[in-house]
Every structure is written in structure tokens, then in C-alpha cells.
Amino acid sequence: HEAITQPAMTGANELVTVTTDVLEVAIDLAGGTVVSAKLLDYPVNLDVPGIKVDLFNANGPELFIAQSGLLSRASAPNHTSTYQADTLQYTLGETADEIRVPLTWDDGSGINVTKTLIFKRGKYDINVRHTLTNQSDQNWSGSRYEQLQRSIIADKDDGGFTNPGRYSFFGIGFYSPDEKFEKIDFDDVASEPYQRSFSGGWLAMVQHYFFSAWIPSPEEIDTYSTQVFSPDGFPRYIARAVSPVVEVAAGTSHEFESRLYVGP
């Protein structure tokens, strides 16, 4: 696969805000990237119930974002591409069970993609669907990918020994049916990059009581990997999954499916 370029999130794009009974999520129209996920049932401090745990951070030295897109030598939207949205505010109605948030991309080449994020009542997992319609006169060939990207403040101090952050795992995890849950410290990514292919797995970044995970379709064999780079002086760590290549004939369409979990 071609190298995936890594832009900084500048905050210059408009954000789509989605509020359910358990989540308040912000989606940047650059890439349809999830840049905020507030857990409405989990205050940061019990004494200040109005400030909720937010698993993501759009910029700065503790940037943490969930990106996804398509990879192809032909036309395809990746996490740097700009999507269009009909509205910037979605709220789960009193009687509704789900919200569908469609983001559209079209570069005039005949390849049209709708990235739909589906939120369900009471659920911390978000279905992410890329529907590619090939209206060109050529077959389209490409893959879907998901990645979690975060930067870490060096020597971040989690306080005294009574703080659970001192001894709970903070890092990258990959689940596979054969090895189960493999933990990788951020410090080890540069010296020992991870690369394996398997089906029925997922990738995660874990922070104490909460974690974020990309969960591909269980039957497909995805390639999982890690990467570190430093575009702004702070090392950024990436955990990525790339799907098998799919052929989409001219005049047909294809749906790529995955799930993003953000929660306890």
C-alpha cells in the first residue's frame, strides 16, 4: 500500500456534532475524523459532574484522533480529504433508536463516496460505512483502513502511587484469535514496529478505565501495524488496520464496514 500521509488536525474545518444518550461526538469534515468523544455518564471528577471524560483531543501535544478512509491508486478519499455535510448538528430524538450521519465526497472523477457514521441508543460503538459508487468507466481497486493516532507528552507524571494511572496499562493493544490481547507500550513502537495479518481481530488504544478501538469486519483478513513519526516535535503513534483489496467494477458500488468503539 502507498504510504499514508499524516496531516495535523488544524481545527480549520467545520465540525459535525452528534449527541446521543451516552455520547457527544465531534467529527471533523477533514477525513470524517472523530476528534472528540465525550462520555456523558462519566465525569472527569465526581465533584464537577458537568465536565465529562473526553477520549479524544483534536490538537496539541496530547492529540488523539480516530481516522479512517480508503486507499487506492485511483481516486479515493483518505483522512486528508474534505467531506460535505448537510447539517452540523445531530441529536438522538426521545423515541429514536439511532442517528445516521452521512458525509459525502466527490472529486469529479466518477468515484463517489458516502461515509456514514451510525450511532445507536445506549451504545458506545459507532458503525462506520464507506459506500463507494463507481460511475467512472474504469474498474476501481482499493482498500479500507482505520487508524488511531495519538501523541504523548514525554515523561508524563500521573501523580502519586495512589493514582491508578501509575499502574494501569496505557498503550496500544491488538486482539487476534490466536494471541488474544497483545499489549504494546508506546516506547516500544519505534524499535519494534508491529505487523501481522489475521481475521477476527481489532486494534485499540487503552487509557486506564477507558479505551478506543477500531473493529473491522470479523471475516476479513486485515493487516495490522504500528508507526511512529514526529511532524511537530512530539512523537505521534499510530495503530492501523488495512483491509484486503476490493475490486469495484464500473457501474457498481461497494460498502466497506467497520466499527469504532469509544467507551469504558
N, C-alpha and C positions, 0 to 999 in steps of 0.2 A: 504494500500500500504506500501511496505517496505520504511524505511527511505531513503531519497536521500542524499548521501554524498556530501559534498561541497568542492571541491578542490580549491586552489588558482590557478589563471592563472599565470604560471611562465614565459611565453614567450619563453619556450624552444622549443615549437613546431613550425613547419613552418606555415606561414600564406598564405592563398589564398586571393588575392586582386581582387576585382570586381569593374570596373568603368563604370557607365552609364552616361547619360547626366545630371543627378541630384544628384547622389550618388557616393561616393567612399567608399567601404565597405571592411573590413578585417575580414576574417573568420579563426579562429584557428582550426587546424586539431584535436586538443583535443576537442572532442564532437561536432565538427562543430559549435563552439560557435562564435557568432558575437561579436568582441571585438573593432571594430571601425566602425563608420558610419559618414563620413564627408558629410555635406550638401553643395554641390558645388555652390548653388545660395545664400548662407548665410555666409558672412564673419563675424568673431567674432567682428571685429571693421571695420567700413566703411573706416577708414583711412589706414587700412592694408588689402586690398582686397584679398591678397594671402592666408591668414590664415583663414580656414573655420571652422564653428561650427562643432565639433565632439561630437555626443551624447554619445559615449561610451568611456571607459578607461580600458585598459587591466590589470592594476595592480596599486598598491599604495593605499593610504588612501582614494582616490576617485574612486576606482574600480567601474565600471558599465558595465555589460555584459548581453547578451541575450542568454540563454541556452535552449536547447530542447533535447528530447531523448525519449527512450522507457523504460517502467518499466515492468519487468516480473520476475517470479521465474525461468523461463528458460533463455536461452541465449538471450541477447538483448543489444544494445549499448545505454549507457546513456551519460551524458555530460562529463564523465571522459574517455570515450572510444576514441581510436585513429582511425581516418578515413584515407583513402588513397585518393589522388587526382592525376589526370593525368597531370594537369598543375596548376601552381600557379598564373597565370595572365589571367584575362578575361577583355575584353573591348568591350562595345557595338559598333558595326560597324555603319558606316554612314547610312546604309539602313536597319539595323536590328531593329526589334521591341522588342526583348527580348534576354536575356542571360540565359542559363541553366547551373548550376554549380553542377555536380554530385560528391558526396563524397561517398566512398564505405567502408563497414565494413564487415568482415567475420572472425569468430573465429574458424572455422573448425568444428563447431557443426552441420552444415547443415542449420543454420539460416543465411541468407544473407540480409543485409540492404543497400539500397542506399538512402542517404539523399540528395535530390535535392533542391537547392535554385534557385528560378526563379525570375529574375529581369526584369522589363518592362520599356520601354521608358517613361520618364516623370512621373514615379510612385515612391512613397515613401514606398509602401508596397511590401514586399518580400514574395512570396509563398514558404512555406517550406513543403516538401513532404517526408515522410519516407515510402519507399516501402520495405516491408518485404516479402521475399520469403522463404517459409518453405520447405527445401529439406531434413529435418530430417524424422524420422519415427514416430514422436510424434506430436500431436496437440500442437500448441503454443498459449499461452494465455497471454495477457498483455495490457497495456495502453500506450498512448502517453502523454507526459507532456511538458509544456513550463514554463519558469520562467525568470523573470528579477531579477537580483541580483546587489545590489549596496551597497557601504559603504559610510558613511557620516563623514566628519570632524565635531567633536563636536563644537558647538557654532560658526559655520562658519558665518563670517560677510559679508554681501552683500553690504557694503558701506553705503552711506548716504541715507536719506529718498527719494531722487530723483531717486534712483536705483529701477527699477521695481521688482528686486529680493526681495526687502523688503516686498512687499505686495502681490505679486502673489503667487499662490499655488505651493508648492514644496513637493511632496509626492507621495503616491500610490493611484490609483483610480481603482475601479471596476464598470463596467457598467452591469446592468441587466435590462430586460424589465420592471420589477415591481418597482424597487427602482431607476431606472435611474443611474446617475453617483454618486457613493459614494466616498467621499474623506477621506483618512486615513493619518494622519501625521505619519512620521517615528517614532516619540517619543512614539506613542500610540501602536505600533506593539507588544512590549514586554508585556504590561499589558492587551491588548485586541486583541489577535490574531483573524484574520478574518477567517471564514469558512462558505461557502454557496455553494449550488449546483443549477445551473439553465442553461437553454439553451438561445441562442441568445445574449450572453454576451461577455465581453472581460476584460482584465486587462491592466493597464498602470502604468508607472511612468512619472510624469509631472515635467518639469523644466522650468518655466517661459513661453517662447514663443514656446517651443518645447516639444514633448513627444514621448515616445516609448511605443508600445502596442503589446501584443500577442492577436490575434483574432482567436479563434477556429472555426471549422465548426458550423454555426448557429443552425443547427437542433439537435446537440448532447447535452446532459446534462453533463456539466463539473463541477468538484468540484474545487472551488477557495479557496485559503488560503494564509496566510502570515506567515512568520517565521523570527526570528532574531537570529543570533549567532555571536560569536566573535573569529574567529580562530587565528587572528594575533593582537589582541588588539583593533582593530577598529570594531565597530559593523557593521555587514552586514545584510541588509534587503532583503527579498525575497518575491515577489508576484508570485504565482504559479497557473497554471490550470492543472488539470489531467482529461483525457478523460475517458469515460466508458471502461470497459474491453472488448477486442475484441478476439474472437477465430479464429485462422488461422489454418485450417486443414492441415495435412501433404500433401505435394504435391501442395499446393495452395499459393497464395500471397495476400497481402492486402496493400492498400495505406492509410496512415494517413495524413491528410491535416490540415494545419493551416497557418496563415499569421502573419508576423512581420512587423509592421508599425514603421518607423523611420523618423520623419519629423516635419514640422511646424504644 
